[in-house]
Amino acid sequence: MASSTFIRVTPLDQQTVIYTATDQLLQQVIDLLQHIPDDDAYTRPSTVMPGGTIGKHIRHVYDHFHLLLSGNPTLSHQQQRHEDDTWTVDFDARSRDQPMERDRREATYCFRDMQNKFKEIEDKIPLDTPVRLAATIDPSSNVPRAMFNSSYDRELWYCCMHAIHHYAAIKAICIENNIPVTSDFGMAPSTTQHLQQQHRAKIAGHL
């Protein structure tokens, strides 16, 4: 039976990996926006994904990263502070019908600004910082919103995976409108890893 090899990942390694992944995901949108010919294509309703537009999906992705950081009392520069202030994230409190849904330049600015924000806090906020997550479980019930214990790194990675999910939808709309998009856009890391393993196995089989 083959022995398993475990690679010890240090907190610094994990920090580098997750922030690099975040920056690259934000950059993917910035790069894509340069290939969308005009705001008409950016806001054109999809027929394969009814109700969806490239702009709406991009705004939705941005909202999650924004809400994660804005929930931090220090980062959001709240004027009133309380002893029980905690980092509370509410991904349901999204802003809809924002300018970046309709304007590619505004979207580019917002994503570049988000990149800069993460670079500014990378060495200032520990990844294991506790986070309280607020969520609507059943909108038809009278039960108060549920609260979950989480951490900054867990919710940041959720934002990354959530972004990839919507990138896949954006890719479908781009293909529908003949907008060039890279093959790995909207592809989960595990899928990329699987394809790389298959490619290496195929090469090894021909040696």
N, C-alpha and C positions, 0 to 999 in steps of 0.2 A: 504494500500500500504506500503510495507516494506521500511524503511528508508535506505539510502545509507551511508556507512561509508567510509570516506576518510582518508587515512593515510598520514600525512605530512612527506615528505622525505626531510631531510636536505642535504645541499651540501656535508657534510662529509659522510653521508650515501650513497649518490649517487657515490661519489668517491670510497668508499670501494667496493660497488657492481660492478661497471664497471671494476675496476682493478682486482678484484678477478675473475670475469668472463673471462677477458683477459688472466690472468695467467693460469686458468684452461683449457682454449681452447688450449693454447700453450703446456701445459703439456700433453694433450690428444694425440698430435702428437708424443711427446717424448716417451710416453708409447707405442703407436702403433708401433713405429719403433723398439722397443725391440722384437716385436713378428713377424716381417717380417724376414723370414729365411735367405735371402741373397739378394745381390744387383740385382741378376737376377729377382727375384720376384718383387723387388722394381721398376724395369724399364721395366717389361714385358708389352707390349701393350695389352690393354683390347679388348675383342671381343664384350662385351656388351656396351662399351662406346668407339667406334672406335677412335683411335688417342690418347687416354688417358692412362696415367700410374700413379701409386701411386706417383712416384717421381715428375712428372710434376704438379700434383695437389698440392702437398705439397710445391713445390717451388712457385707456384702461390699465395698460401695463405700467405706465408712468405713475398713475394714481397709487398703486400698491407700494412702490418704492417710496413715494412721497409720504404716504400715510405712515409707513414704518418709521421714518425719521421724525416726522412732525409729532408723533406721539411721545417723543422724549422731551420732558419739560425743559431741559437745558438747551437742546438743539432748537426747539421751537420758540425760545426766548419768551416764555410765558411771563407776564408781568406779576401775576399773583401766584405765590408759591405757598405750599402747605407742608406740614411735617410728613403727611402720608403720601406726598407726591410719588408716584411710581410711573414707570414707562408703560403706558397703556396704548395698545394698538387696536384700532377699529377699522378693519378693511371694508366694512359696509358703508363707511362715511365717505363715499366717493363723490367727486364733483363731476357732474355730467354737462354736456353741451359747452365745453370749454373751447377757447380760441384754437388750441393746439389740435383739436379734432378737424379743423378746417384749413389750417395754415401750416404748411410744411416748415416754413422758417421758424415759426413759433415752436413747433415740435422739436426742431433741431436745437434751438436755444435751450429748451427745457431739459432735454436729455444731456446736453453738454454741462449744464448747470448741475444736474444730478451726479454726473461723473465727478465733478469738482467737489461736491459735498462729501462723497464717500472718501475721496482722497484726503480731505481735511480731517476726517474723524478716524481714519484707519488706525492710527496709533494712539488714539485718545479714549476709545470706548472698548473695553474688553468684550470679546465675542460672547462670553458666557454671562453677560449682564442680564439679570432677570427682566422679563417682559410679561405684562398681563395682556391677554388677548380677549377682546370683547367680540361676541358673535351673536347674531340672530339665528336661533335654531328653528323656532316655529313662529312665524309672523302672525299666525291666527290665534295664538294662545296669549294668556295674560301673564305668563311666566316672565320674570325679568330676563334681560339678556344674559346669556351664559358667559362666565369668565373662566379662562383657562390659564394655567401657569405655563410659561414658555421661556424662551431665551432669545437674545438678539440674533445669534447665529442661526438658530432654527428658523426664525421668521425671515431672515435675509435670504436663506436658501429657499424657503417657500416662495419668496418673491421672484427668485431666479427661475425656479421650475414653473411657476405660474406664467412668467414671461415667455418661456419656451413653448408652453401650451398655446398661447395666443399668437406666437410667431408662426406656428404651423397654420393657423387660420389666416394670418396675413399672407403667408406664402400662397395659399390656395387662391386668394383674391388677386394676388399679383399675377399668377399664372393665367387666371381668367381674363386679365386685362393686358396680357403680353408685356408685363413689366419684368425685367430680368431680376432674378433672385438666386443667390448661391444655393447649392444642393444641401448644405448643412444648416441652412437657416430653418429654425423650428425643429431641430433634431435634438432629442434628449442626450445627455452625456453617455448614458448606458447604451443607447442605440449606436452612437458613434464608436464607442469602445467595442461593441459586438461586431460592427462592420470591419473595424481595424483588425480584430482577431481573425475574422474570416479571411481577410485579405492576406494576412501573414501565413495562415494555414494553407491557403491556396498556393502561395509562392513556395512555401516549404515542400508542398506536394510535388512541385515540378523540379525540385533540386535533385 
